[in-house]
Amino acid sequence: MWHEEIYAAWTAREGPWSDWVKPALFTQVQRAATSGATRDMSAAPPDVRWAPRSGDGIALVVDLPGPESVACGIALLSAGYQPVPLFNTLGATNAAIRVEEIVLSLVDAAAMVRQAASRFTHNTPPAFLLDSNRLSAPRPGPGAYDNRWMVFPQDFPSGNLLQAHGLREAMVVTRGTIDPDLDQVLRRWARTGLRLTRKSIAPDEPVQEHRTRSAFSPSWILPWLLVSLGLRQNAAGGFGGLVPVPTEGSGYA
């Protein structure tokens, strides 16, 4: 039941965005706890003085390496945001992306999220948490566990719903470029009238306007090509599956 308690903390009924929390990694709590994975408990909390005020009508999308994304989301609690984990993959011993540290970070932060939930209201803005490494891992070979993943528009609230909660802008917080899968989410939001901006996690970097790619750009179509060419969705929800091992004379097992 431990993983259910952790999940319940992150999906408190007071949170207006709790319905979008992805459950996949919360099923991995016991496996992560016994994996030998560690995290730096001495690290200072991220500096989020750059964050807009919670009443400014801005939704955040934090697209950083997984554990850093969780740490940033927790720091944003004090700025009046509800962190919303969207990690939609599973782990394994031979996985392409190591998720154990992300899981343990979610466990460590559960109590703080539960405590802050009493302050959530209809107008609390979201900070959607992503792992910027979700598509960057090399394609794994036969016998490995391919848990690369991507986001879709249905993983997020619609632009109209965001605006119904008083939000007029979506700001992506990142260290690099915005991947095509997230870009097509932003494109849908822009069509509903949301302003799009981009902010480097570095405190002194200015906020920049974000212009999405054309709908007919090859880079916009890439996410769907990646799904058809190799990303592995599983029946339990989310991404993650073994890469088949070739058998003699019959292609793939």
C-alpha positions in Angstrom: 0.0 0.0 0.0 3.0 2.3 0.3 2.9 3.3 -3.3 -0.8 4.1 -3.0 -0.2 6.5 -0.1 2.6 8.3 -2.1 0.3 8.6 -5.1 -2.5 9.9 -2.9 -0.3 12.6 -1.5 0.5 13.9 -5.1 -3.2 13.7 -6.1 -4.8 15.5 -3.2 -8.5 16.3 -3.9 -7.8 20.0 -3.1 -5.5 20.2 -6.1 -7.2 21.5 -9.3 -4.7 19.6 -11.5 -4.5 16.3 -9.6 -6.4 14.4 -12.3 -3.4 14.9 -14.6 -0.8 13.2 -12.4 0.5 10.1 -14.2 0.4 7.0 -12.0 3.0 5.0 -13.9 6.1 5.7 -11.7 4.2 5.5 -8.5 3.8 1.8 -9.1 7.6 1.6 -9.1 8.1 2.7 -5.4 9.1 -0.7 -4.0 11.3 -1.6 -6.9 13.2 1.8 -6.7 13.6 1.5 -2.9 15.4 -1.9 -3.3 17.4 -1.0 -6.4 20.3 0.6 -4.6 19.7 3.9 -6.3 20.7 7.0 -4.3 20.2 10.7 -4.5 22.1 13.7 -3.2 20.3 14.6 0.0 22.7 17.5 0.7 21.9 19.4 -2.5 20.4 22.9 -1.9 16.9 23.5 -3.2 16.7 25.0 -6.7 16.6 28.8 -6.9 13.1 29.6 -8.2 13.2 33.4 -7.7 12.6 33.6 -11.4 9.1 32.1 -11.0 6.2 34.3 -11.8 3.8 35.1 -8.9 1.1 32.5 -8.6 -1.5 35.2 -9.3 0.0 36.2 -12.6 -2.0 33.7 -14.7 1.0 31.6 -15.9 1.1 27.8 -16.1 4.6 26.3 -16.0 6.0 23.2 -17.8 9.2 22.2 -16.1 11.2 20.2 -18.7 14.4 19.3 -16.9 16.2 16.0 -16.1 13.8 14.0 -14.0 15.1 14.4 -10.4 15.9 18.1 -11.1 12.4 18.5 -12.4 10.9 17.1 -9.2 13.2 19.3 -7.1 12.1 22.3 -9.0 8.4 21.4 -8.6 8.8 21.1 -4.9 10.6 24.5 -4.7 7.7 26.0 -6.7 5.2 24.9 -3.9 6.4 27.8 -1.9 5.7 30.1 -4.8 2.1 29.0 -4.9 2.1 26.3 -7.6 0.8 22.8 -7.7 3.5 20.4 -9.0 2.0 17.8 -11.4 4.3 14.8 -12.3 3.7 13.7 -15.9 6.4 11.0 -15.9 4.7 8.3 -18.1 7.1 5.4 -18.2 8.2 2.3 -16.2 11.7 1.2 -15.1 13.6 -2.0 -15.3 17.1 -3.2 -14.5 18.2 -3.0 -18.1 16.2 0.1 -19.0 17.2 2.8 -21.5 16.3 5.5 -19.0 17.0 5.1 -15.3 13.9 6.2 -13.4 14.8 5.1 -9.8 16.1 8.4 -8.7 12.9 10.1 -10.0 10.8 7.7 -8.1 12.7 8.2 -4.9 12.5 12.0 -5.3 8.7 11.7 -5.6 8.7 9.6 -2.4 10.8 12.1 -0.5 8.6 15.0 -1.5 5.2 13.4 -0.8 4.9 14.7 2.7 5.6 18.3 1.6 3.0 18.1 -1.2 0.4 16.6 1.2 1.0 19.4 3.6 0.8 22.1 1.0 -2.5 20.7 -0.5 -4.5 22.6 2.1 -3.5 25.8 0.4 -4.5 24.7 -3.1 -7.5 26.5 -4.6 -9.3 26.7 -8.0 -6.9 29.4 -9.0 -3.6 27.6 -8.0 -1.5 27.4 -11.2 0.1 24.1 -12.3 3.8 23.3 -12.7 3.8 20.2 -15.0 6.9 18.1 -14.4 8.6 16.3 -17.3 11.9 14.4 -17.8 13.9 16.2 -20.5 15.7 12.9 -21.1 12.6 11.1 -22.2 13.6 11.0 -25.9 17.3 11.5 -25.7 18.4 8.0 -24.8 19.9 5.9 -27.6 17.6 3.3 -29.1 18.2 0.2 -27.0 19.2 -3.1 -28.6 17.5 -6.5 -28.5 16.8 -7.8 -25.0 17.0 -4.3 -23.4 14.0 -2.5 -21.9 12.9 0.4 -24.0 11.2 2.9 -21.7 11.8 6.1 -23.8 8.6 8.1 -23.8 6.8 11.1 -25.1 3.9 13.4 -24.3 0.7 13.9 -26.1 -1.9 16.8 -26.0 -4.3 14.6 -24.0 -1.6 14.3 -21.2 -2.3 18.0 -20.4 -5.4 20.1 -19.7 -6.8 21.8 -22.8 -5.9 25.4 -23.4 -9.6 26.3 -22.8 -9.5 24.6 -19.4 -6.3 26.4 -18.4 -8.0 29.7 -19.3 -11.1 28.8 -17.3 -8.8 28.7 -14.3 -7.5 32.2 -15.0 -4.4 31.2 -16.9 -3.3 33.2 -19.9 0.3 32.1 -20.5 2.3 28.8 -20.6 6.0 29.1 -19.7 8.4 26.2 -20.5 11.3 26.0 -18.0 14.2 24.1 -19.6 18.0 23.9 -20.1 17.9 23.2 -23.8 15.5 23.2 -26.8 11.9 22.2 -26.7 11.4 18.7 -28.1 8.8 18.2 -30.9 6.4 16.2 -28.7 6.0 19.1 -26.2 6.0 21.6 -29.0 2.9 20.1 -30.5 1.2 20.4 -27.1 2.1 24.1 -27.0 0.8 24.5 -30.5 -2.6 23.3 -29.5 -2.6 25.7 -26.5 -1.6 28.6 -28.8 -4.6 28.0 -31.0 -6.8 28.6 -28.0 -5.2 32.0 -27.3 -2.6 31.1 -24.7 0.7 33.1 -24.9 3.8 30.8 -25.1 7.1 31.7 -23.4 10.3 29.9 -22.7 12.6 30.4 -19.6 16.0 29.0 -19.0 16.4 27.6 -15.5 19.4 29.9 -15.1 18.0 32.7 -12.8 19.5 35.6 -14.8 18.3 34.4 -18.3 15.4 36.5 -19.6 12.0 35.1 -20.6 11.6 34.6 -24.3 8.6 34.3 -26.6 8.2 30.8 -28.0 7.1 30.2 -31.6 5.9 26.7 -32.3 6.9 24.8 -35.4 4.6 24.6 -38.4 2.1 21.8 -38.5 3.6 20.7 -41.7 7.1 20.7 -40.5 8.9 17.3 -40.4 9.9 18.0 -36.8 6.2 18.3 -35.8 5.3 15.0 -37.4 8.4 13.3 -35.7 6.6 12.2 -32.5 4.1 10.1 -34.3 6.9 8.6 -36.5 8.8 7.7 -33.3 5.8 5.9 -31.9 5.4 3.8 -35.1 9.1 3.1 -35.4 10.0 2.0 -31.9 8.6 3.6 -28.7 6.9 0.8 -26.8 3.6 1.5 -25.0 2.5 -1.1 -22.5 -0.9 -2.5 -21.6 -0.6 -1.2 -18.0 -0.4 2.4 -19.2 2.6 4.5 -20.1 5.7 3.4 -22.0 8.1 0.6 -21.5 8.7 -2.8 -23.1 11.4 -5.3 -23.9 13.0 -5.1 -27.3 12.5 -8.4 -29.1 15.5 -10.7 -29.5 16.0 -11.9 -33.1 15.5 -15.7 -33.6 17.2 -17.7 -36.3 15.6 -17.5 -39.6 12.3 -15.9 -38.4 12.8 -12.2 -37.8 11.7 -11.3 -34.3 10.3 -13.5 -31.6 
